[in-house]
């Protein structure tokens, strides 16, 4: 599955990038988008007037070595009510159209320029490390040396920490016996569990790390991504298709949303830290560009075409007929779409934002499952400890 990853010796680069950007992943990029920005202790309340006519100075080079999926065009979906409630949970506030705010509108317009030229965002992201590629290739072999595998994982401390964290989770560690090293984690997780941990460890680096705005956004969105991955895996097993690949796509499907949120938060914390970002503005950017950016990131990381196709169909489904049609042509994409919707409902049920008994599945394009099957998966996921 993962043998097509571009093999790059970038482990050291990623460690440095991760440490440098722990608080602000896009600090350098933001400084280029807002070229007149001056570091000040107090907020610059005149920044909007000073910078609105400033010329752009974006000189970042973009690696064009990406897969061609030009035949898979995006179409934007209508947002339904349960998705609004989902965003309200992420932001811990109602999504309303507030009074026009020039600072919010200015920052949104600049981020929008970036989203329309995503190569600048992609350049700021970490690359797929060779250790990740080698680990996935090793795990796909029928026989392998455990010591070599342990050494490969240990090369990346972030991924190693995530593997150990997964091994200590209630989902895997039913005996509640502490796991403190990679070898013990492997013995508990097995090949499939270890594969999940490695993928989790890399993708988790993209989770928003907001310090002052919407503190629960990253936590809820990561929980949603993990649930989407797990449900994608379960549906793939049901439909007898590649469950590991479905898990990976499910974990990745909301990656663009994570990046857009972090971009907005980094921009506000740099430009005008005393101004609260407008949740409606962020939701609009995430809804319109989140899936597109996810596909661009997957292309940058040189994922196989089947994964790119599965990601590309997400925004082409708005009716049950389309869900059925695309599920037949791109079965993993269909699984992930259903899992993503079910995971939203699961998070809402978990936080008592909706009553599933009153939910009308007939008026929402969510799943090809029966209401009983969908409700069982939603409730099970809502009660699961990840």
C-alpha positions in Angstrom: 0.0 0.0 0.0 2.6 2.5 1.0 5.5 1.5 -1.2 4.7 4.4 -3.5 5.6 7.0 -0.9 8.4 9.2 -2.1 11.4 8.0 -0.2 13.2 11.0 1.2 15.8 11.1 3.9 14.1 13.9 5.8 13.8 12.6 9.3 16.2 15.1 10.7 14.5 17.9 8.8 11.1 16.9 10.1 12.3 16.8 13.7 13.7 20.3 13.4 10.6 21.6 11.6 8.3 20.0 14.2 10.2 21.5 17.1 10.5 24.9 15.5 6.8 25.0 14.6 5.3 23.4 17.7 3.7 26.7 18.6 3.3 28.1 15.1 3.6 25.8 12.1 3.2 28.5 9.5 5.2 31.4 11.2 7.5 31.9 8.3 4.7 31.7 5.7 2.6 34.2 7.7 5.5 36.7 7.8 5.6 36.5 4.0 1.8 36.9 3.6 1.9 39.9 5.9 5.2 41.5 4.8 4.8 44.7 6.9 4.2 42.8 10.1 6.4 44.1 13.0 6.8 42.1 16.2 5.2 44.1 19.0 4.2 43.3 22.5 0.9 45.0 22.1 -1.6 44.4 19.2 -1.2 46.6 16.2 -4.7 48.0 15.8 -3.7 49.9 12.7 -2.3 46.9 10.9 -5.3 46.5 8.6 -5.0 50.1 7.3 -1.2 49.8 7.0 -1.2 46.5 5.2 -4.2 46.2 3.0 -2.4 47.5 -0.1 1.0 45.9 0.7 2.4 43.9 -2.3 2.8 40.2 -1.8 6.3 38.7 -1.5 6.0 35.0 -1.9 9.2 33.5 -3.3 8.8 29.9 -2.1 9.6 27.2 -4.6 7.2 24.3 -5.0 8.0 20.7 -5.9 5.8 19.8 -8.8 6.3 16.1 -8.5 2.7 15.1 -7.8 0.3 12.5 -9.2 -2.1 13.6 -11.9 -5.7 13.5 -10.9 -6.9 16.3 -13.0 -9.9 14.3 -14.2 -11.4 14.4 -10.7 -12.8 17.8 -10.3 -14.3 19.1 -7.1 -17.9 20.2 -6.5 -19.0 21.9 -3.3 -21.7 20.4 -1.2 -24.5 22.1 0.7 -23.9 22.1 4.4 -26.7 20.3 6.4 -27.7 21.0 9.9 -25.8 18.3 11.7 -22.6 19.6 10.1 -23.4 23.1 11.6 -23.7 21.5 15.0 -20.5 19.7 14.5 -18.7 23.0 13.8 -20.4 24.6 16.8 -18.9 21.8 18.9 -15.4 22.3 17.5 -15.5 26.0 18.2 -17.6 25.7 21.4 -19.8 28.5 20.1 -22.8 29.1 17.8 -22.0 29.5 14.1 -23.7 32.8 13.3 -23.2 35.6 10.8 -21.8 38.3 13.0 -21.3 42.0 12.3 -18.7 42.8 9.7 -15.2 42.9 11.2 -12.5 44.4 9.0 -9.7 42.6 10.8 -11.4 39.2 10.3 -12.3 40.0 6.7 -8.7 41.1 5.9 -7.0 38.0 7.4 -9.6 35.8 5.7 -8.9 37.4 2.4 -5.1 36.8 2.7 -5.6 33.2 3.8 -8.0 32.8 0.9 -5.2 33.9 -1.5 -3.0 31.2 0.0 -5.6 28.5 -0.4 -6.0 29.5 -4.1 -2.2 29.0 -4.4 -1.7 26.0 -2.1 1.9 25.4 -3.2 3.0 28.0 -0.6 1.1 26.1 2.2 2.5 22.8 1.1 6.1 24.0 1.2 5.6 24.8 4.9 4.5 21.2 5.8 6.8 18.4 6.8 7.7 15.8 4.2 7.1 12.1 4.5 10.2 10.8 6.2 12.1 7.8 4.8 11.7 6.0 8.2 7.9 6.1 7.8 8.1 4.6 4.3 10.6 1.9 5.4 8.4 1.0 8.4 5.3 0.6 6.3 7.1 -1.4 3.7 8.6 -3.7 6.4 5.1 -4.2 8.0 3.7 -5.2 4.6 6.2 -8.1 4.3 5.3 -11.6 5.4 8.4 -11.9 7.5 10.7 -9.2 8.9 13.3 -8.6 11.6 11.6 -7.1 14.7 14.8 -5.4 15.9 15.2 -3.6 12.5 11.6 -2.5 12.7 12.0 -1.2 16.3 15.1 0.7 15.3 13.3 2.3 12.3 10.4 3.5 14.5 12.8 4.8 17.2 14.5 7.1 14.6 11.4 9.4 14.8 10.6 10.3 18.4 7.2 11.8 17.6 6.0 8.6 15.8 7.6 6.4 18.5 5.8 8.3 21.2 2.5 8.0 19.3 3.0 4.2 19.0 3.6 3.8 22.7 0.6 6.1 23.4 -1.6 3.8 21.3 -0.3 0.7 23.0 -1.3 2.2 26.4 -4.8 3.2 25.1 -7.9 1.5 26.6 -8.7 0.3 23.1 -5.6 -2.0 22.9 -4.4 -2.3 26.5 -7.3 -4.0 28.2 -5.1 -5.3 31.0 -4.0 -1.7 31.7 -0.3 -2.9 31.9 2.0 0.1 31.2 4.0 -0.1 27.9 7.1 1.9 27.8 9.1 0.7 24.8 8.5 0.1 21.1 9.2 -3.7 21.2 6.6 -4.2 23.9 4.2 -2.0 22.0 4.7 -4.2 18.9 4.0 -7.4 20.9 0.7 -5.9 22.1 -0.4 -4.1 19.0 0.6 -6.7 16.3 1.4 -5.7 12.7 -1.9 -3.9 12.0 -2.0 -2.1 15.3 1.6 -1.0 14.9 0.8 0.2 11.3 -2.0 2.4 12.7 0.3 3.8 15.4 2.9 4.8 12.8 0.3 6.5 10.6 -1.2 8.2 13.7 2.2 9.4 14.8 2.9 11.2 11.5 -0.6 12.7 10.9 -0.9 13.8 14.5 1.9 16.3 13.9 -0.7 18.2 11.8 -3.3 18.6 14.6 -3.9 22.3 15.4 -2.1 23.5 18.4 -4.1 26.7 19.2 -2.9 28.2 22.5 -5.5 31.0 23.0 -8.4 30.6 20.6 -10.8 27.6 20.4 -8.7 25.4 22.6 -10.8 22.3 22.1 -10.8 22.5 18.3 -7.7 20.4 17.7 -8.7 17.9 20.3 -12.2 17.3 18.9 -11.0 17.3 15.3 -8.3 14.7 16.0 -10.8 12.6 17.9 -13.1 12.9 14.9 -10.3 11.9 12.5 -9.4 8.9 14.6 -13.0 7.8 14.7 -13.3 8.3 10.9 -10.3 6.1 10.4 -11.7 3.4 12.6 -15.1 3.5 11.0 -13.6 3.4 7.6 -11.7 0.3 8.6 -14.8 -1.4 9.9 -16.9 -0.5 6.8 -14.0 -1.8 4.5 -14.1 -5.1 6.3 -17.8 -5.3 5.9 -17.5 -4.6 2.1 -14.4 -6.8 1.8 -12.0 -4.2 0.6 -8.6 -3.0 1.7 -9.2 -2.1 5.4 -5.7 -0.7 6.0 -5.9 1.7 3.1 -9.4 2.7 4.2 -8.1 3.5 7.7 -5.3 5.7 6.2 -7.7 7.6 4.0 -10.1 8.0 6.8 -7.4 9.5 9.1 -6.3 11.9 6.3 -9.7 13.0 5.0 -9.9 16.1 7.4 -6.2 17.0 7.2 -6.9 20.1 5.1 -9.3 21.4 7.7 -6.6 21.0 10.4 -4.2 23.0 8.2 -6.6 25.8 7.4 -7.5 26.2 11.1 -3.9 26.4 12.1 -3.2 29.0 9.3 -6.0 31.2 10.6 -4.9 30.9 14.2 -1.2 31.6 13.4 -2.3 34.7 11.4 -4.4 36.1 14.2 -1.8 35.4 16.9 0.8 37.3 14.8 -1.3 40.1 13.3 -3.8 41.0 16.0 -3.7 38.7 19.0 -6.3 40.6 20.9 -8.9 40.0 18.2 -11.0 36.8 18.4 -11.2 34.9 15.1 -14.7 34.7 13.6 -15.8 31.0 13.7 -18.1 31.6 10.7 -15.1 32.8 8.6 -13.0 29.7 9.5 -16.0 27.4 8.9 -16.5 28.9 5.4 -12.8 28.4 4.5 -12.8 24.8 5.8 -16.0 23.9 4.1 -15.0 25.4 0.7 -11.3 24.4 0.7 -10.7 21.7 3.3 -11.1 18.7 1.0 -9.2 20.4 -1.9 -6.2 21.1 0.4 -6.3 17.5 1.7 -5.9 16.2 -1.8 -3.1 18.7 -2.6 -1.2 17.4 0.6 -1.7 13.8 -0.4 -0.4 14.6 -3.9 2.6 16.3 -2.4 3.3 13.2 -0.3 3.0 11.2 -3.5 0.3 8.8 -2.2 -0.8 6.1 -4.6 -3.5 7.0 -7.2 -6.1 4.9 -5.4 -5.8 7.0 -2.3 -5.9 10.2 -4.3 -9.1 9.1 -6.0 -10.7 8.1 -2.7 -10.0 11.6 -1.3 -11.0 13.4 -4.5 -14.6 11.9 -4.5 -15.4 13.2 -1.1 -16.8 16.6 -2.3 -18.6 15.0 -5.3 -21.3 13.3 -3.2 -24.4 15.2 -2.2 -27.2 12.7 -2.9 -27.8 9.0 -2.1 -27.6 8.2 -5.8 -24.1 9.8 -6.0 -23.0 8.0 -2.9 -24.0 4.7 -4.4 -22.4 5.5 -7.8 -19.1 6.7 -6.4 -19.0 3.8 -3.9 -19.2 1.4 -6.7 -16.4 3.1 -8.7 -14.3 4.1 -5.7 -15.2 1.7 -2.9 -12.7 3.1 -0.4 -13.9 6.6 -1.1 -17.4 5.6 -0.5 -16.5 3.9 2.8 -14.6 7.0 4.0 -17.4 9.4 3.1 -19.9 7.4 5.1 -17.4 7.0 8.0 -16.8 10.8 8.0 -20.5 11.5 8.3 -21.0 8.8 10.9 -18.0 10.1 12.9 -19.5 13.6 13.0 -22.8 12.2 14.5 -20.8 10.0 16.9 -19.0 13.1 18.3 -22.2 15.0 18.6 -23.9 12.1 20.4 -20.9 11.7 22.7 -21.2 15.4 23.8 -25.0 15.3 24.0 -25.5 17.7 21.1 -28.1 15.6 19.3 -30.5 12.8 20.1 -29.9 10.0 17.7 -33.4 8.6 18.1 -34.8 11.8 16.7 -32.3 12.1 13.8 -33.9 11.7 10.3 -31.4 9.6 8.2 -33.8 9.8 5.2 -33.2 13.5 4.7 -29.4 13.5 5.0 -27.0 11.8 2.7 -24.9 9.9 5.2 -24.7 6.2 4.6 -25.9 3.2 2.6 -26.4 1.3 5.8 -29.8 0.8 7.4 -30.7 3.2 10.2 -30.2 0.4 12.7 -26.7 -0.5 11.4 -25.7 3.2 11.3 -27.1 3.9 14.8 -25.2 0.9 16.2 -21.9 2.1 14.7 -22.5 5.7 15.9 -23.3 4.7 19.5 -20.4 2.2 19.7 -18.0 4.9 18.5 -19.5 7.5 20.8 -18.8 5.2 23.8 -15.4 4.0 22.7 -12.3 5.3 24.3 -9.6 6.0 21.7 
